Amino acid sequence: STTAPQSLGLLNSEFTRNAAEQLAKHVAGETKNPKMQLKLCYQLLLGRVPDTNELTAATELISEYPDQHRGVAHLCLALFNLNEFLYLD
């Protein structure tokens, strides 16, 4: 199980933030289409495409940022913190 300090540590980690930034750069180099960028993030990090609800939530998250790149980087950071990414089933 995880504890709140673990999650906060991962969210605030310089390493994790840099990894999210690098992944966002990689995704931007692959496609400029925002929806395709979101799908690519899910595919690279989780090995699957997002479902409809996840795609809607990710689109809303990215739209909160004036700079699409920053939004994609924050999405990557959020995906790094999912149990699905952190733990093997």
N, C-alpha and C positions, 0 to 999 in steps of 0.2 A: 504494500500500500504506500501511498505518498502522503506527505504532510504539507501543510501550507508553506512552510519555509522552503521546502524542496521546489515547489511550483514557482514561488516568487524568485528563488535563486535562478531557476531556469529562464524565467521571463526576463530577468534583469541581467543575466550573464552577458558579458561582453562577447564571449565566444559564440553564444547562441545568436545574439544580435548580428554579429558579423556573418555568421552562416546564413541567416535569413536574408541579409543584404546581398550576399553573393548569389544565393539562389534566385532572388528577384532579378538580378542582373542577367543571370543565365536565361531565365524565362523570357525576359524582355528581348534578348538576342534571338530567341527562337520564334517569337511571334509578337506583333504589336496589338493583336486583337485581345481586348480585356477578358472576354469570356474564355478564350482559348488559354490565356495565361493562367486563369484560375484553375481550369481543368488540368493543365500541365503541372501546376503545383501539387495538386492532389495525386496525380499519377506518379510523379517523382517521389513524393514523400510517403504516400500510403499504398501505392501500387494499385490504385483504382480511380475511377472517375467519381466526382461528387454526385450525390443524389440531388433531386430538385430542391429540397429544403436547404441543403448545404450550399448549393450554387447561389440560391437567393440570398442567404445570409452573407456569403463571401462577397457577392456583388454589392450588397448594402455596406459592408465594411469598407471596401475599397472606395466606394463613392463618397465616404466621409472625408477623404483626403484630397486636397486640391491637386496633389502630385500623385498620379497613378502608381508610379514606382514605389513611393513610400507606402501606399496602400497594399501593394503586393508583398512588400517586405514584412509588413505587419501581419498579413495573412499567413505568410510562411512561419513567422514567429509563433502564431497561434497554433498552426498545424504541428510544429515541433513539440508543443505542449500537450497534444492529445494523447490519451492512453493508448490509442491505436498505433501511434508512432513510437511511444516509449517502451511498450511491453509486447512481448511475443505471446500469442494466445495458445 
